[in-house]
Amino acid sequence: MAGILACSKAPESASPPPASSAVGTIARLDPGLDALIAPTAAIEKVAGGFKFLERPLWRPPGVLWFSDLVGNVVHQWSPDGKVTDVLKPGGYDGHDLPAGGYIGPNGMAGGPNNTVTLCQHGNRRIVSVAPDLKVTVLADRYQGKRLNSPNDVVYGPDGALYFTDPPFGLPKGADDPAKELKFNAVFRFAKGKLEPVVKDVPIPNGIAFSPDYKILYLSNSEANHRNWRRCDVGAEGAVSNCSVFADTSSSPDMGVPDGMKVDSAGNVYAAGPGGVWVFSPDGKHLGTIKTAETPSNCAWGDDGKTLYITAVTSIYKIRVNVAGEKPVYN
């Protein structure tokens, strides 16, 4: 979640406008980008009019789920342009948090048996959403203390769940008196056990694995240290040696490192200042997909060669040449 972005105000009801092509530009910084995104590729807007969008997820039978973090709704978009509500409220069931904050649903991932694993900010928990939309809590406390506000989530190859837990969902962030944990962390949840595996990334946000699951990528959303981290993944899911993979602290554009995806060749597509930054596996900045609004997250869809991008009030998409990494669960 782009924690330092101001939330845009939008109408309570969201209806998708007609798709339009060539919305935004692509900054090509290295010839290697042409192999990933064709020079003729265009950014398209597929829906708009929402409050603050996050974490899209492609779902069978060919629809896109996405979170409205301020609107507190999980929506569904279909290729015919229709938008419906899937889960409302999506991330907060109470009434004592201020309206207009980051209280709603955020990151999600495809889980076992056609479920969706969902981060809920206001409820401060990770839940599983069944095909009949029944919600089951997976994790909400560590050593008896409530989580901060789970933000983004991925599955490892062994079925273990990894999620980031910054304080964005709390009204006063890190200084909120309701914050029970003294740290922000990346947690691993497996066989009913929850444990922090990364505690030295100050504001963990987006999260993704390399295709071989030996590297865990994290975005650090500190306002003055805007960077992405690369961590080694060892035996039994242990995470270590987190180092800076790419840094964007000097960018003049608005936004922080946020959600990301990795394609099947190991290239990283990371939402950040001014657009989706595209990196080679060794961290070379190949170019930036500059959407009309600052992006928050992205997901592979269609045949795996369409990148869907959530950006403040709208959803965009662009075709790519290299398919995205197939998720562990479908």
Stockholm file with secondary structure:
# STOCKHOLM 1.0

chainA/1-330         MAGILACSKAPESASPPPASSAVGTIARLDPGLDALIAPTAAIEKVAGGFKFLERPLWRPPGVLWFSDLVGNVVHQWSPDGKVTDVLKPGGYDGHDLPAGGYIGPNGMAGGPNNTVTLCQHGNRRIVSVAPDLKVTVLADRYQGKRLNSPNDVVYGPDGALYFTDPPFGLPKGADDPAKELKFNAVFRFAKGKLEPVVKDVPIPNGIAFSPDYKILYLSNSEANHRNWRRCDVGAEGAVSNCSVFADTSSSPDMGVPDGMKVDSAGNVYAAGPGGVWVFSPDGKHLGTIKTAETPSNCAWGDDGKTLYITAVTSIYKIRVNVAGEKPVYN
#=GR chainA/1-330 SS CCTTSCCCCCCSSCCCCCCBSCCSEEEECSGGGGGTSCTTCCCEEEECCCSSEEEEEEETTTEEEEEETTTTEEEEECTTSCEEEEESSSSCCCSCSCTTSSCSEEEEEECGGGCEEEEETTTTEEEEECTTCCEEEEECEETTEECSCCCCEEECTTSCEEEEECSTTSTTGGGCTTCCSSSCEEEEEETTEEEEEECSSSSEEEEEECTTSSEEEEEEECSSCEEEEEEEECGGGCEEEEEEEEECTTCCSSCCCCCEEEBTTSCEEEEETTEEEEECTTCCEEEEEECSSCCCEEEEETTTTEEEEEETTEEEEEECSSCBCCCSCC
#=GC SS_cons         CCTTSCCCCCCSSCCCCCCBSCCSEEEECSGGGGGTSCTTCCCEEEECCCSSEEEEEEETTTEEEEEETTTTEEEEECTTSCEEEEESSSSCCCSCSCTTSSCSEEEEEECGGGCEEEEETTTTEEEEECTTCCEEEEECEETTEECSCCCCEEECTTSCEEEEECSTTSTTGGGCTTCCSSSCEEEEEETTEEEEEECSSSSEEEEEECTTSSEEEEEEECSSCEEEEEEEECGGGCEEEEEEEEECTTCCSSCCCCCEEEBTTSCEEEEETTEEEEECTTCCEEEEEECSSCCCEEEEETTTTEEEEEETTEEEEEECSSCBCCCSCC
//
